[in-house]
Amino acid sequence: MRLPRLFTPRTVASAHCDLPCGVYDPAQARIEAESIKAICEKYQANDDPEFRTRALLIKEQRAELVKHHLWVLWTDYFKAPHFEKYPQLHGLFNEATKLAGASGAKGSADPEVADRLLAKINEIAEIFWETKQA
């Protein structure tokens, strides 16, 4: 028996993502974005400087988590056929991650900015769920 043949897999499996589907979900980004919006609202309603400082720190952490969850979807879940079928998808991810970043929710305490971020995440989620039905 030849040794290389011993290490050759008998069954070859393929998947469009890192693991069989079911591990990705835009809800993770949406939950963090909803936290950002709630923090912005509480920040606006409170004059206590210590509270506001803590709120900003937590909001910035949540914004980083939004970016992380979006990047995972963008780079690990969505593949070339998705981007061909939904040509706006790259732009949506770019806009959403910018809205989560320093020029968006991370750098602002305005609940309206958080609303815009949530709207972009919802657009991505609609496409995500369409691809899961296919």
Short mmCIF file of the C-alpha atoms (twelve columns), coordinates in Angstrom:
data_MODEL
# 
_entry.id   MODEL 
# 
loop_
_atom_site.group_PDB 
_atom_site.id 
_atom_site.type_symbol 
_atom_site.label_atom_id 
_atom_site.label_alt_id 
_atom_site.label_comp_id 
_atom_site.label_asym_id 
_atom_site.label_seq_id 
_atom_site.Cartn_x 
_atom_site.Cartn_y 
_atom_site.Cartn_z 
_atom_site.pdbx_PDB_model_num 
ATOM 1   C CA . MET A 1   0.000   0.000  0.000  1 
ATOM 2   C CA . ARG A 2   1.254   3.446  -0.870 1 
ATOM 3   C CA . LEU A 3   1.460   5.830  2.091  1 
ATOM 4   C CA . PRO A 4   0.015   8.940  0.327  1 
ATOM 5   C CA . ARG A 5   -3.123  6.988  -0.535 1 
ATOM 6   C CA . LEU A 6   -3.621  6.305  3.158  1 
ATOM 7   C CA . PHE A 7   -4.008  10.057 3.799  1 
ATOM 8   C CA . THR A 8   -6.277  10.754 0.833  1 
ATOM 9   C CA . PRO A 9   -9.813  11.502 1.978  1 
ATOM 10  C CA . ARG A 10  -12.434 9.017  0.855  1 
ATOM 11  C CA . THR A 11  -15.164 11.618 0.862  1 
ATOM 12  C CA . VAL A 12  -14.759 15.213 -0.206 1 
ATOM 13  C CA . ALA A 13  -17.223 17.765 1.122  1 
ATOM 14  C CA . SER A 14  -17.574 21.385 0.203  1 
ATOM 15  C CA . ALA A 15  -19.413 24.303 1.715  1 
ATOM 16  C CA . HIS A 16  -19.715 27.951 0.787  1 
ATOM 17  C CA . CYS A 17  -18.726 29.018 4.304  1 
ATOM 18  C CA . ASP A 18  -16.346 27.956 7.079  1 
ATOM 19  C CA . LEU A 19  -18.794 25.523 8.657  1 
ATOM 20  C CA . PRO A 20  -22.034 24.066 7.453  1 
ATOM 21  C CA . CYS A 21  -24.569 26.869 7.298  1 
ATOM 22  C CA . GLY A 22  -26.365 27.910 10.387 1 
ATOM 23  C CA . VAL A 23  -23.545 29.625 12.234 1 
ATOM 24  C CA . TYR A 24  -23.894 33.022 10.570 1 
ATOM 25  C CA . ASP A 25  -26.648 35.494 11.313 1 
ATOM 26  C CA . PRO A 26  -26.909 39.277 10.857 1 
ATOM 27  C CA . ALA A 27  -28.862 39.369 14.122 1 
ATOM 28  C CA . GLN A 28  -25.555 39.581 15.981 1 
ATOM 29  C CA . ALA A 29  -24.732 42.897 14.313 1 
ATOM 30  C CA . ARG A 30  -28.316 44.118 14.747 1 
ATOM 31  C CA . ILE A 31  -28.349 43.367 18.489 1 
ATOM 32  C CA . GLU A 32  -25.155 45.371 19.001 1 
ATOM 33  C CA . ALA A 33  -26.521 48.220 16.855 1 
ATOM 34  C CA . GLU A 34  -29.712 48.258 18.930 1 
ATOM 35  C CA . SER A 35  -27.498 48.561 22.020 1 
ATOM 36  C CA . ILE A 36  -25.748 51.513 20.402 1 
ATOM 37  C CA . LYS A 37  -29.080 53.226 19.780 1 
ATOM 38  C CA . ALA A 38  -30.221 52.631 23.374 1 
ATOM 39  C CA . ILE A 39  -26.921 53.945 24.715 1 
ATOM 40  C CA . CYS A 40  -27.221 57.074 22.547 1 
ATOM 41  C CA . GLU A 41  -30.723 57.708 23.871 1 
ATOM 42  C CA . LYS A 42  -29.609 57.239 27.488 1 
ATOM 43  C CA . TYR A 43  -26.549 59.430 26.850 1 
ATOM 44  C CA . GLN A 44  -28.740 62.244 25.503 1 
ATOM 45  C CA . ALA A 45  -31.072 62.007 28.518 1 
ATOM 46  C CA . ASN A 46  -28.367 62.107 31.198 1 
ATOM 47  C CA . ASP A 47  -26.119 64.992 32.275 1 
ATOM 48  C CA . ASP A 48  -23.934 63.021 34.696 1 
ATOM 49  C CA . PRO A 49  -20.372 63.221 33.298 1 
ATOM 50  C CA . GLU A 50  -19.310 59.841 34.708 1 
ATOM 51  C CA . PHE A 51  -22.372 58.135 33.247 1 
ATOM 52  C CA . ARG A 52  -21.807 59.789 29.881 1 
ATOM 53  C CA . THR A 53  -18.142 58.749 29.825 1 
ATOM 54  C CA . ARG A 54  -19.051 55.137 30.580 1 
ATOM 55  C CA . ALA A 55  -21.819 55.251 27.980 1 
ATOM 56  C CA . LEU A 56  -19.412 56.455 25.291 1 
ATOM 57  C CA . LEU A 57  -16.894 53.743 26.128 1 
ATOM 58  C CA . ILE A 58  -19.509 51.007 25.974 1 
ATOM 59  C CA . LYS A 59  -20.993 52.448 22.761 1 
ATOM 60  C CA . GLU A 60  -17.583 52.390 21.100 1 
ATOM 61  C CA . GLN A 61  -17.066 48.765 22.142 1 
ATOM 62  C CA . ARG A 62  -20.457 47.847 20.707 1 
ATOM 63  C CA . ALA A 63  -19.611 49.667 17.466 1 
ATOM 64  C CA . GLU A 64  -16.464 47.547 17.133 1 
ATOM 65  C CA . LEU A 65  -18.579 44.428 17.629 1 
ATOM 66  C CA . VAL A 66  -20.981 45.573 14.900 1 
ATOM 67  C CA . LYS A 67  -18.053 46.004 12.524 1 
ATOM 68  C CA . HIS A 68  -16.697 42.587 13.469 1 
ATOM 69  C CA . HIS A 69  -20.007 40.813 12.896 1 
ATOM 70  C CA . LEU A 70  -20.524 42.599 9.580  1 
ATOM 71  C CA . TRP A 71  -17.008 41.750 8.406  1 
ATOM 72  C CA . VAL A 72  -17.541 38.088 9.260  1 
ATOM 73  C CA . LEU A 73  -20.704 38.017 7.156  1 
ATOM 74  C CA . TRP A 74  -19.056 39.976 4.350  1 
ATOM 75  C CA . THR A 75  -15.903 37.890 4.174  1 
ATOM 76  C CA . ASP A 76  -16.934 34.437 5.416  1 
ATOM 77  C CA . TYR A 77  -20.590 33.930 4.538  1 
ATOM 78  C CA . PHE A 78  -21.191 35.833 1.314  1 
ATOM 79  C CA . LYS A 79  -19.421 34.432 -1.752 1 
ATOM 80  C CA . ALA A 80  -18.980 35.492 -5.389 1 
ATOM 81  C CA . PRO A 81  -22.369 34.165 -6.565 1 
ATOM 82  C CA . HIS A 82  -24.095 36.285 -3.901 1 
ATOM 83  C CA . PHE A 83  -22.232 39.412 -4.992 1 
ATOM 84  C CA . GLU A 84  -23.142 38.676 -8.616 1 
ATOM 85  C CA . LYS A 85  -26.828 38.274 -7.784 1 
ATOM 86  C CA . TYR A 86  -26.846 41.263 -5.404 1 
ATOM 87  C CA . PRO A 87  -24.424 43.816 -6.889 1 
ATOM 88  C CA . GLN A 88  -25.345 46.355 -4.191 1 
ATOM 89  C CA . LEU A 89  -24.061 44.041 -1.440 1 
ATOM 90  C CA . HIS A 90  -20.466 45.303 -1.337 1 
ATOM 91  C CA . GLY A 91  -21.752 48.869 -1.101 1 
ATOM 92  C CA . LEU A 92  -24.182 47.979 1.682  1 
ATOM 93  C CA . PHE A 93  -21.423 46.401 3.741  1 
ATOM 94  C CA . ASN A 94  -19.119 49.334 3.130  1 
ATOM 95  C CA . GLU A 95  -21.818 51.832 4.143  1 
ATOM 96  C CA . ALA A 96  -22.814 49.786 7.211  1 
ATOM 97  C CA . THR A 97  -19.259 49.384 8.482  1 
ATOM 98  C CA . LYS A 98  -18.648 53.103 7.946  1 
ATOM 99  C CA . LEU A 99  -21.839 53.845 9.904  1 
ATOM 100 C CA . ALA A 100 -20.514 51.661 12.723 1 
ATOM 101 C CA . GLY A 101 -17.073 53.279 12.603 1 
ATOM 102 C CA . ALA A 102 -15.530 56.567 13.678 1 
ATOM 103 C CA . SER A 103 -17.477 58.607 11.125 1 
ATOM 104 C CA . GLY A 104 -20.734 56.992 12.294 1 
ATOM 105 C CA . ALA A 105 -22.046 55.442 15.482 1 
ATOM 106 C CA . LYS A 106 -18.632 55.019 17.068 1 
ATOM 107 C CA . GLY A 107 -17.953 58.733 16.762 1 
ATOM 108 C CA . SER A 108 -21.451 60.024 17.430 1 
ATOM 109 C CA . ALA A 109 -23.979 59.890 20.265 1 
ATOM 110 C CA . ASP A 110 -26.868 60.725 17.933 1 
ATOM 111 C CA . PRO A 111 -29.634 58.072 17.942 1 
ATOM 112 C CA . GLU A 112 -30.387 58.997 14.303 1 
ATOM 113 C CA . VAL A 113 -26.946 57.705 13.282 1 
ATOM 114 C CA . ALA A 114 -27.749 54.437 15.052 1 
ATOM 115 C CA . ASP A 115 -31.065 54.297 13.177 1 
ATOM 116 C CA . ARG A 116 -29.228 54.642 9.859  1 
ATOM 117 C CA . LEU A 117 -26.862 51.851 10.908 1 
ATOM 118 C CA . LEU A 118 -29.813 49.628 11.818 1 
ATOM 119 C CA . ALA A 119 -31.425 50.343 8.440  1 
ATOM 120 C CA . LYS A 120 -28.279 49.200 6.591  1 
ATOM 121 C CA . ILE A 121 -28.036 46.074 8.727  1 
ATOM 122 C CA . ASN A 122 -31.690 45.336 7.933  1 
ATOM 123 C CA . GLU A 123 -30.976 45.656 4.193  1 
ATOM 124 C CA . ILE A 124 -28.090 43.201 4.558  1 
ATOM 125 C CA . ALA A 125 -30.292 40.876 6.620  1 
ATOM 126 C CA . GLU A 126 -32.970 40.821 3.902  1 
ATOM 127 C CA . ILE A 127 -30.410 39.674 1.353  1 
ATOM 128 C CA . PHE A 128 -28.907 37.212 3.828  1 
ATOM 129 C CA . TRP A 129 -32.271 35.542 4.420  1 
ATOM 130 C CA . GLU A 130 -32.987 35.448 0.689  1 
ATOM 131 C CA . THR A 131 -29.722 33.556 0.175  1 
ATOM 132 C CA . LYS A 132 -30.614 31.132 2.977  1 
ATOM 133 C CA . GLN A 133 -33.884 30.285 1.176  1 
ATOM 134 C CA . ALA A 134 -32.029 29.453 -2.043 1 
# 
